[in-house]
Amino acid sequence: MYGGIKERQKDCDASKTKPESGRFEEEKPMIRRKDLVDIGDADYDTRRDEFMQCLDCGEEFSGTQGDFFMTHMEATMDCPNCESENIALVRKVCKNVIIKQ
């Protein structure tokens, strides 16, 4: 069992090793992307109606901004209908037109 915080810190420091290049690289802090929205953000209500849509066949399926932006970084996402990777993050916009005033 650990003796305290200092002991844990020593173990953490000892587990860090230098890469093969010989330089020690510290982990960089994560940068919060401004285009992604947390649940607690003020504009969550305006973005909650967003979903993903295949641009080839028009199939609409659920997905979040996190899912969509992950497709450009690591993961690939296919359309469940036609298996295309041409996917967009969309939101339906309704426009009210005054017919008679």
N, C-alpha and C positions, 0 to 999 in steps of 0.2 A: 504494500500500500504506500501511496505517496505521502511524503512528510509535509507537503504544503504547496503553495503556489510557486515558490522559488524552485522546488524540486521538479515540478511539472515543467517550468520554463527551461530548466537545464536539459531535461529530456527532449523537449521540442527543439532546442538549439542544437543538440547533439545529433538529432536525426537529419538535419539539413546537411547536404553534401554539395560539393562543388561539381558543376557539370564538366564534361570532358574538355571543354574549351579552357578550363582553368579559371574562368571568371565566375564569381558568385552573383547570381541574379536574384534579387528579391521579388516576391510576388507583387504585381502591380494591383492597386485597388480597382475594383470593378467600377466602370463608368456607367452611370444610369443613362439610358437612352431616353431622350425627350419625346420620341415618337411612341414609346410604350406607356401604357397607363396602368397605374395601380388601382386596386378597388377603392381605395380611400380618396383618390383624386377627385377634384371638383367636377371635371368634365366626364366622369364615368357614365353619367346618365346619357350623355350625347353619343357615347361610343358603344353602349351596350347592345345596340341593334346591328352591329357589324357582323358580317359572316364571310365565309370564303366561297368563291364561285370559280368554276372552271371556265376559262375563256374560249375553250375549243367547243365544248358541247353545251355549256350553259348550266350545268348541274350545280345546284346550291347545296352546301353542306356546312355544318357548324365548325367553328374554329375561332380561336382568339388571335389577338395581335401577336402574342408570344409564339403561337404555332406558325403564323404567317412569316414572321421575321426569322424564325429558326430555319425556314426552308432555304434562306439565302446564306446561312452560315454553315450548318453541319448536316442537318437532316434533309431528306427529300420527301415530298408529300405528293401523292398521286391522287387524281380524281377517282372517286369510287365508281364512277360510271364508265369512263373511257380510258382511265389510267394515264391521262396526260399530266404533265408537270407544269402546265401553263395556268397558274392559279393566281387569282387576285383577291385582295381584301376589299370587300364592297359593303355598301350600306344603301338601302332603298330610301329614296327621298321622295316624299309626297308633296306636291305643290297644289295649293288651293287656288282655284281661279274663280274670280267673281263673275258670275254670268249676268246678273242684273242687280243694280243697286237702287 
